[in-house]
């Protein structure tokens, strides 16, 4: 996998570049991983409901073809776009999402933080009151209490075209979280969001991006005969 660090780039031109790369690639095109940081931007998934966009204010809203509802990108967040041929990997979308989440959990673990999956709610969550704790989720039966004691630290939103992926994932490292209050993050009213610095982990963007690139590359390494 070819890893490219794009720095801070506008969202829409990056989206257009992903679309162009995916449309032009062929069976022998190497997979790529783009790492970047965006200026403040809300992005809406293809089935996104307008009621989840509460008060966007001066932050632009960009409609996209990815899955999921509305989310926020901004400075202090590592956004990663894996451009991967799933057919060459020999996997389907469910396995792809599982591997993305696994990479995020491994990165968090490297910082002493326990990342958690929540059934039917893609992304990775932490316990702000006990970031390093290892207690299993109890799985509340009340859907209105699904996120009790949890905060979302990483979001996923993907698109697959001709077995090839684009869009990706975002890990909150050291962010102003206020814009998340202007939306129902990922379509969940009242869902708390957090970032590494808010739970006592202080790192810089290049370090976090490097760890994420390493773990994603390992998840999608293709062995050759």
Protein Blocks (a to p, Z undefined) as FASTA:
>chain_A
ZZddebjadfklmmmmmmmmmmmpcfklccddddddddddddddfklcfklmmblojacc
dddfbecddddddehiacddddddfklnopafklmmmmmmmmmmmmmmmnopacdddehi
acjdddfklmmbcbdcehiablklmmgoiacfbdcddddeehiaeejidddfbdcfklmm
mpcehhighiacddfklnopacdfklmmmmmmmmmmmmmcccdZZ
